[in-house]
Amino acid sequence: MNAVYQGQAVLFSSKNNKAVDVVNDRVNALTNRQVMLRLGSKFQATLSEYLSSLLSARPSADDESRYKEAKEIHDGLLPRIEAIKQQQGHVIKLRNEVDKSRIETRALCYRFFRPLGSLNA
């Protein structure tokens, strides 16, 4: 759905048709309009009908209202998403510092606390 909202195309493929059918059914069940097209020789008639109806369709007042509501929710979440990304970056930076310190500590431990057998060497 995010890809649809962002105007991107997505390709699903599988060795068996059932997997693609399941994805197609689940994605299209999320909206009141079909957003995923099933392609292949068996589906050419369906595709033709869908494209014809799509080209002649106009959004209803309900469509417009639902779109505006969903967009407001989406836009309201964007600052939270950005804040989480910044926190994630900070956590990654801290984790990298911990890893660097761990490596340095191991080197010091090996240097100063070698096994007793190696002290005579």
BADOTI-512900 format. One line per 3 residues: for each residue x, y, z of N, C-alpha, C, CB. Coordinates in nm, 3 decimals, padded with zeros to 5 digits, always signed. Each point is the difference from the previous one (the first is absolute). Glycine has a CB too. Layout:
<fitis>
X/Y/Z/X/Y/Z/X/Y/Z/X/Y/Z; ...
</fitis>
This chain:
<fitis>
+00.083/-00.118/+00.000/-00.083/+00.118/+00.000/+00.087/+00.125/+00.000/-00.181/-00.125/+00.120; +00.295/+00.119/-00.049/+00.090/+00.115/-00.001/+00.052/+00.027/-00.140/+00.065/-00.051/+00.236; -00.037/-00.055/-00.311/+00.048/+00.018/-00.136/-00.106/+00.067/-00.087/+00.147/-00.203/+00.027
-00.272/+00.163/-00.010/-00.110/+00.061/-00.075/-00.009/+00.148/+00.033/-00.126/-00.218/-00.003; +00.132/+00.250/+00.132/-00.010/+00.139/+00.045/+00.114/+00.084/-00.058/-00.113/-00.077/+00.212; +00.231/+00.017/-00.223/+00.117/+00.072/-00.050/+00.016/-00.008/-00.151/+00.108/-00.044/+00.217
-00.207/-00.015/-00.285/+00.003/-00.007/-00.146/+00.102/-00.098/-00.055/-00.074/+00.233/-00.001; +00.110/-00.332/+00.080/+00.099/-00.098/-00.042/-00.068/-00.126/-00.053/+00.161/+00.092/+00.168; -00.087/-00.165/-00.247/-00.048/-00.129/-00.050/+00.070/-00.111/+00.077/-00.046/+00.098/-00.231
-00.026/-00.208/+00.254/+00.055/-00.114/+00.070/-00.031/-00.125/-00.081/-00.026/+00.114/+00.226; +00.122/-00.202/-00.238/-00.020/-00.125/-00.071/+00.006/-00.115/+00.099/+00.100/+00.096/-00.210; -00.205/-00.177/+00.213/-00.002/-00.123/+00.079/+00.009/-00.114/-00.099/-00.138/+00.104/+00.188
+00.224/-00.198/-00.159/+00.007/-00.119/-00.084/+00.023/-00.121/+00.089/+00.088/+00.133/-00.196; -00.128/-00.247/+00.146/+00.015/-00.123/+00.077/+00.000/-00.117/-00.097/-00.113/+00.103/+00.203; +00.171/-00.212/-00.159/-00.002/-00.121/-00.082/-00.138/-00.061/-00.006/+00.238/-00.041/+00.059
-00.318/+00.067/+00.047/-00.137/-00.051/-00.007/-00.098/+00.117/+00.003/+00.069/-00.216/+00.115; -00.176/+00.202/-00.188/-00.098/+00.108/-00.013/-00.074/+00.029/+00.129/-00.026/-00.063/-00.238; +00.015/-00.036/+00.325/-00.077/+00.018/+00.123/+00.058/+00.112/+00.087/-00.062/-00.243/-00.007
+00.194/+00.250/+00.015/+00.064/+00.104/+00.082/-00.034/+00.139/-00.053/+00.187/-00.159/+00.057; -00.184/+00.176/-00.188/-00.033/+00.129/-00.059/-00.149/+00.029/+00.018/+00.187/-00.025/-00.169; -00.270/-00.077/+00.159/-00.143/+00.018/+00.022/-00.028/+00.050/+00.142/-00.047/-00.182/-00.166
+00.117/+00.126/+00.265/-00.020/+00.040/+00.139/+00.039/+00.146/+00.019/+00.042/-00.237/+00.077; +00.074/+00.277/-00.130/+00.044/+00.140/+00.011/-00.101/+00.091/-00.070/+00.243/-00.072/+00.010; -00.284/+00.034/-00.127/-00.098/+00.079/-00.076/-00.130/+00.019/+00.079/+00.100/-00.087/-00.214
-00.151/-00.021/+00.269/-00.125/+00.008/+00.076/+00.015/+00.087/+00.125/-00.062/-00.228/-00.085; +00.173/+00.211/+00.156/+00.019/+00.076/+00.124/+00.020/+00.148/-00.026/+00.100/-00.203/+00.103; -00.022/+00.237/-00.203/+00.025/+00.141/-00.031/-00.129/+00.066/-00.046/+00.238/-00.051/-00.063
-00.310/-00.013/-00.025/-00.123/+00.060/-00.053/-00.112/+00.004/+00.103/+00.066/-00.081/-00.225; -00.056/+00.000/+00.330/-00.102/+00.004/+00.106/+00.020/+00.121/+00.092/-00.015/-00.251/-00.010; +00.129/+00.316/+00.000/+00.028/+00.115/+00.087/-00.073/+00.127/-00.042/+00.221/-00.100/+00.045
-00.265/+00.105/-00.169/-00.064/+00.121/-00.051/-00.132/-00.037/-00.067/+00.224/+00.112/-00.032; -00.302/-00.009/+00.001/-00.125/-00.027/-00.071/+00.020/+00.000/-00.151/-00.126/+00.104/+00.189; +00.247/-00.081/-00.232/+00.036/-00.007/-00.142/+00.121/-00.089/-00.018/-00.094/+00.230/-00.041
+00.098/-00.299/-00.069/+00.112/-00.089/-00.030/+00.126/+00.084/-00.024/-00.157/-00.174/-00.099; +00.266/+00.143/+00.171/+00.125/+00.071/-00.020/+00.110/-00.092/-00.054/-00.065/+00.155/+00.185; +00.041/-00.284/-00.178/+00.096/-00.096/-00.051/-00.061/-00.072/-00.119/+00.104/-00.029/+00.230
-00.029/+00.019/-00.336/-00.047/-00.066/-00.121/+00.068/-00.135/-00.015/-00.043/+00.222/-00.110; -00.032/-00.321/+00.076/+00.050/-00.135/-00.024/+00.021/-00.012/-00.149/-00.118/-00.099/+00.203; +00.241/+00.074/-00.246/+00.031/-00.007/-00.142/+00.027/-00.144/-00.042/+00.094/+00.233/+00.009
-00.098/-00.256/-00.136/+00.020/-00.133/-00.057/-00.109/-00.027/-00.100/+00.111/-00.081/+00.210; -00.091/-00.021/-00.291/-00.095/-00.027/-00.109/-00.140/-00.028/+00.051/+00.188/-00.091/-00.133; -00.202/+00.029/+00.252/-00.132/-00.029/+00.055/-00.074/+00.126/+00.044/+00.088/-00.221/+00.074
-00.015/+00.329/-00.053/-00.058/+00.119/+00.063/-00.015/+00.119/-00.095/+00.098/-00.078/+00.212; -00.077/+00.057/-00.343/-00.006/+00.112/-00.094/-00.138/+00.064/-00.006/+00.179/-00.110/-00.132; -00.284/+00.031/+00.135/-00.135/+00.056/-00.004/-00.027/+00.084/+00.124/-00.079/-00.197/-00.136
+00.120/+00.146/+00.252/-00.019/+00.073/+00.125/+00.079/+00.131/-00.003/-00.035/-00.217/+00.123; +00.155/+00.213/-00.174/+00.083/+00.119/-00.009/-00.064/+00.104/-00.091/+00.204/-00.140/+00.041; -00.253/+00.097/-00.153/-00.064/+00.092/-00.094/-00.122/+00.067/+00.064/+00.080/-00.141/-00.192
-00.162/+00.062/+00.259/-00.118/+00.055/+00.068/+00.041/+00.098/+00.109/-00.127/-00.212/-00.049; +00.229/+00.176/+00.126/+00.044/+00.086/+00.109/+00.052/+00.133/-00.053/+00.056/-00.204/+00.135; +00.027/+00.198/-00.237/+00.057/+00.124/-00.056/-00.109/+00.089/-00.058/+00.213/-00.122/-00.049
-00.310/+00.064/-00.018/-00.112/+00.079/-00.054/-00.078/+00.068/+00.111/-00.015/-00.157/-00.193; -00.014/+00.082/+00.300/-00.076/+00.059/+00.110/+00.083/+00.105/+00.073/-00.128/-00.214/+00.025; +00.257/+00.192/-00.015/+00.087/+00.095/+00.067/+00.007/+00.132/-00.076/+00.133/-00.191/+00.091
-00.123/+00.182/-00.222/+00.010/+00.121/-00.083/-00.128/+00.081/+00.001/+00.164/-00.119/-00.144; -00.277/+00.053/+00.165/-00.127/+00.072/-00.002/-00.049/+00.038/+00.141/-00.056/-00.122/-00.211; +00.125/+00.079/+00.313/-00.045/+00.022/+00.138/+00.035/+00.140/+00.050/+00.025/-00.244/+00.043
-00.107/+00.293/+00.046/+00.023/+00.127/+00.069/-00.017/-00.027/+00.149/-00.081/+00.141/-00.199; +00.163/-00.077/+00.282/-00.015/-00.025/+00.144/-00.131/+00.056/+00.053/+00.248/+00.005/+00.025; -00.309/-00.080/+00.064/-00.124/+00.046/+00.062/+00.033/+00.094/+00.116/-00.119/-00.215/-00.067
+00.017/+00.279/+00.121/+00.020/+00.087/+00.115/+00.053/-00.081/+00.118/-00.185/+00.153/-00.080; +00.136/-00.276/+00.093/+00.048/-00.088/+00.107/+00.148/-00.033/-00.021/-00.232/-00.096/+00.025; +00.271/+00.070/-00.150/+00.141/-00.026/-00.031/+00.086/+00.118/+00.042/-00.068/-00.147/-00.193
+00.024/+00.267/+00.157/+00.076/+00.121/+00.033/+00.012/+00.016/+00.151/-00.080/+00.109/-00.213; -00.029/-00.130/+00.284/-00.001/+00.014/+00.145/+00.093/-00.102/+00.065/-00.234/+00.086/-00.011; +00.225/-00.210/-00.031/+00.085/-00.105/+00.056/+00.146/+00.027/-00.030/-00.187/-00.163/-00.024
+00.214/+00.213/-00.097/+00.138/+00.032/-00.037/+00.055/+00.110/+00.090/-00.047/-00.068/-00.238; -00.031/+00.174/+00.257/+00.045/+00.112/+00.084/+00.026/-00.046/+00.143/-00.130/+00.159/-00.145; +00.040/-00.241/+00.197/+00.016/-00.052/+00.136/+00.128/-00.085/+00.011/-00.250/+00.002/+00.030
+00.269/-00.090/-00.125/+00.119/-00.086/+00.003/+00.128/+00.082/-00.017/-00.137/-00.188/-00.094; +00.131/+00.289/+00.009/+00.118/+00.086/-00.021/+00.033/+00.078/+00.126/-00.057/+00.019/-00.244; -00.044/+00.031/+00.314/+00.024/+00.072/+00.126/+00.065/-00.092/+00.103/-00.197/+00.148/-00.047
+00.149/-00.270/+00.056/+00.059/-00.097/+00.093/+00.145/-00.027/-00.039/-00.226/-00.106/+00.041; +00.247/+00.083/-00.170/+00.136/-00.027/-00.050/+00.093/+00.116/+00.028/-00.097/-00.145/-00.179; +00.053/+00.265/+00.144/+00.083/+00.119/+00.020/+00.027/+00.025/+00.148/-00.094/+00.098/-00.209
-00.003/-00.133/+00.295/+00.019/+00.014/+00.144/+00.104/-00.097/+00.055/-00.234/+00.077/+00.016; +00.249/-00.191/-00.082/+00.097/-00.099/+00.045/+00.142/+00.030/-00.047/-00.182/-00.166/-00.003; +00.196/+00.246/-00.099/+00.133/+00.027/-00.057/+00.099/+00.057/+00.103/-00.111/+00.039/-00.218
+00.072/+00.058/+00.302/+00.096/+00.048/+00.101/+00.043/-00.109/+00.099/-00.104/+00.225/-00.022; +00.012/-00.313/+00.058/+00.035/-00.111/+00.090/+00.097/-00.094/-00.068/-00.223/+00.017/+00.112; +00.201/-00.044/-00.239/+00.089/-00.088/-00.075/+00.140/+00.060/-00.005/-00.193/-00.085/-00.138
+00.200/+00.215/+00.110/+00.130/+00.068/-00.007/+00.070/-00.004/+00.135/-00.087/+00.150/-00.180; +00.013/-00.128/+00.289/+00.058/-00.005/+00.134/+00.055/-00.140/+00.029/-00.159/+00.179/+00.077; +00.086/-00.281/-00.116/+00.046/-00.138/+00.021/+00.126/-00.027/-00.080/-00.238/-00.074/+00.041
+00.243/+00.124/-00.164/+00.121/-00.018/-00.082/+00.120/+00.067/+00.066/-00.142/-00.010/-00.207; +00.122/+00.129/+00.262/+00.110/+00.069/+00.069/+00.044/-00.078/+00.123/-00.086/+00.221/-00.084; -00.009/-00.272/+00.161/+00.034/-00.082/+00.117/+00.075/-00.125/-00.042/-00.201/+00.088/+00.120
+00.157/-00.146/-00.228/+00.066/-00.121/-00.050/+00.145/+00.032/-00.038/-00.222/-00.089/-00.084; +00.243/+00.202/+00.017/+00.136/+00.040/-00.035/+00.087/+00.020/+00.123/-00.090/+00.108/-00.205; +00.032/-00.049/+00.309/+00.073/+00.022/+00.124/+00.035/-00.135/+00.066/-00.118/+00.222/+00.032
+00.025/-00.314/-00.030/+00.024/-00.132/+00.058/+00.110/-00.073/-00.078/-00.240/-00.012/+00.080; +00.237/+00.022/-00.211/+00.103/-00.064/-00.082/+00.137/+00.060/+00.030/-00.170/-00.045/-00.181; +00.176/+00.177/+00.195/+00.126/+00.067/+00.032/+00.052/-00.049/+00.135/-00.071/+00.202/-00.133
-00.017/-00.209/+00.234/+00.041/-00.048/+00.131/+00.047/-00.145/-00.005/-00.162/+00.159/+00.105; +00.090/-00.241/-00.181/+00.038/-00.141/-00.013/+00.138/-00.014/-00.064/-00.243/-00.061/-00.020; +00.271/+00.144/-00.080/+00.131/-00.002/-00.063/+00.110/+00.040/+00.099/-00.108/+00.053/-00.222
+00.078/+00.045/+00.307/+00.097/+00.041/+00.102/+00.024/-00.113/+00.099/-00.074/+00.238/-00.026; -00.032/-00.308/+00.066/+00.016/-00.113/+00.092/+00.085/-00.109/-00.064/-00.223/+00.051/+00.104; +00.197/-00.080/-00.232/+00.078/-00.103/-00.070/+00.148/+00.040/-00.007/-00.203/-00.063/-00.135
+00.230/+00.189/+00.106/+00.138/+00.048/-00.007/+00.066/-00.012/+00.136/-00.061/+00.159/-00.184; -00.010/-00.120/+00.291/+00.055/-00.011/+00.135/+00.025/-00.146/+00.037/-00.121/+00.210/+00.065; +00.033/-00.299/-00.104/+00.018/-00.142/+00.030/+00.127/-00.053/-00.067/-00.251/-00.028/+00.020
+00.273/+00.067/-00.144/+00.120/-00.044/-00.072/+00.125/+00.054/+00.070/-00.130/-00.007/-00.218; +00.127/+00.134/+00.255/+00.115/+00.060/+00.069/+00.024/-00.068/+00.135/-00.046/+00.219/-00.116; -00.061/-00.250/+00.189/+00.011/-00.067/+00.131/+00.060/-00.138/-00.016/-00.197/+00.129/+00.084
+00.155/-00.202/-00.184/+00.055/-00.135/-00.023/+00.149/+00.008/-00.029/-00.221/-00.078/-00.088; +00.261/+00.178/+00.008/+00.142/+00.016/-00.032/+00.080/+00.029/+00.127/-00.059/+00.083/-00.231; +00.006/+00.004/+00.317/+00.069/+00.031/+00.126/+00.006/-00.121/+00.093/-00.075/+00.238/-00.023
-00.036/-00.310/+00.031/-00.002/-00.120/+00.085/+00.103/-00.101/-00.048/-00.243/+00.037/+00.048; +00.253/-00.055/-00.176/+00.096/-00.096/-00.053/+00.142/+00.049/+00.029/-00.163/-00.070/-00.181; +00.185/+00.199/+00.171/+00.133/+00.056/+00.021/+00.043/-00.012/+00.147/-00.039/+00.159/-00.191
-00.050/-00.129/+00.284/+00.037/+00.004/+00.140/-00.033/-00.128/+00.078/-00.035/+00.243/-00.014; -00.053/-00.322/-00.035/-00.043/-00.120/+00.073/+00.016/-00.126/-00.085/-00.161/+00.140/+00.129; +00.279/-00.155/-00.186/+00.026/-00.119/-00.080/-00.007/-00.124/+00.091/+00.148/+00.134/-00.162
-00.175/-00.247/+00.101/+00.002/-00.123/+00.081/+00.134/-00.016/+00.070/-00.163/-00.109/-00.159; +00.162/+00.054/+00.281/+00.122/-00.011/+00.080/+00.112/-00.075/-00.071/-00.143/+00.005/+00.201; +00.111/-00.100/-00.280/+00.101/-00.077/-00.072/+00.080/+00.085/-00.097/-00.145/-00.198/+00.022
+00.088/+00.307/-00.069/+00.071/+00.081/-00.098/+00.088/+00.107/+00.066/-00.188/-00.040/-00.159; +00.187/+00.049/+00.294/+00.082/+00.100/+00.069/+00.149/-00.036/-00.006/-00.194/+00.050/+00.152; +00.227/-00.175/-00.161/+00.139/-00.044/-00.004/+00.062/+00.016/-00.137/-00.051/-00.159/+00.181
-00.030/+00.182/-00.281/+00.052/+00.005/-00.136/+00.069/+00.131/-00.028/-00.181/-00.152/-00.071
</fitis>
